[in-house]
Amino acid sequence: MTAEELRATREDAGPPAALSNLVEALWWEAHGDWDRAHRMVDDLTTRDGAWVHAYLHRVEGDLGNAGYWYRQAGRPVCRAPLQEEWAEIVEALLRAE
C-alpha cells in the first residue's frame, strides 16, 4: 500500500485491515478524527510514535508541543505543507513494515 492508496480509503467507515497502529492513527487523522488518532499515539515512546505525535500537534496548531515531539523523534520541525508531511510519514512507516 502507498500513501495515496491509503488516502483514497479515508471515506471508508474504517481503516484497511492490518495497518500498524501508527499508520492507523494517521488514517484516523485524515478521516477527521484527530482525538482518536492522538489517543493512539499519546503513550508511545518510539521515535516513529514521536514523529506521528509531532505531526498531530502540528495539525492541531500547537507548535510548541509539536516541537517537543519532533525533538523526541530526532527530527527537525517540519515546515512542509501538512499533506506532504502526512504522505512522507505514511510512506516511511509502510516501508518499515
DAUR-V667824 format. One record per pair of residues at least 12 apart in sequence whose ideal C-beta (glycine too) atoms are under 7 Angstrom apart, sorted by the first residue. I is the first residue (numbers start at 1). J is the second residue. D is the distance in Angstrom with one decimal. If there is no record, write none. Layout:
# DAUR-V667824
i = {I I}
j = {J J}
d = {D D}
This chain:
# DAUR-V667824
i = {1 2 3 3 3 6 6 7 10 10 10 15 20 20 21 22 22 22 22 22 23 23 23 24 25 25 25 25 26 26 26 26 29 29 30 34 34 34 37 38 41 41 47 47 48 50 50 50 51 51 51 52 53 54 54 54 54 55 55 55 57 58 58 59}
j = {94 91 87 90 91 27 90 30 27 30 31 27 93 97 40 41 48 49 52 93 90 93 94 40 37 40 41 52 52 86 89 90 56 59 86 56 59 60 56 56 53 56 73 74 93 69 72 73 73 75 89 89 69 66 69 70 73 85 86 89 69 78 82 82}
d = {6.0 7.0 4.0 4.0 5.0 6.3 5.8 6.2 6.9 4.6 5.0 4.2 6.3 5.9 5.6 6.8 5.7 6.3 5.1 5.4 6.1 5.2 6.6 6.7 4.3 4.0 5.2 5.8 6.3 6.2 6.3 5.6 6.2 6.4 6.7 6.6 6.4 6.7 5.8 5.3 4.8 6.7 4.9 5.7 6.3 5.0 3.8 3.8 4.0 6.0 6.1 6.2 4.3 4.9 3.5 4.4 5.8 5.8 6.8 6.0 6.1 6.8 6.8 6.0}
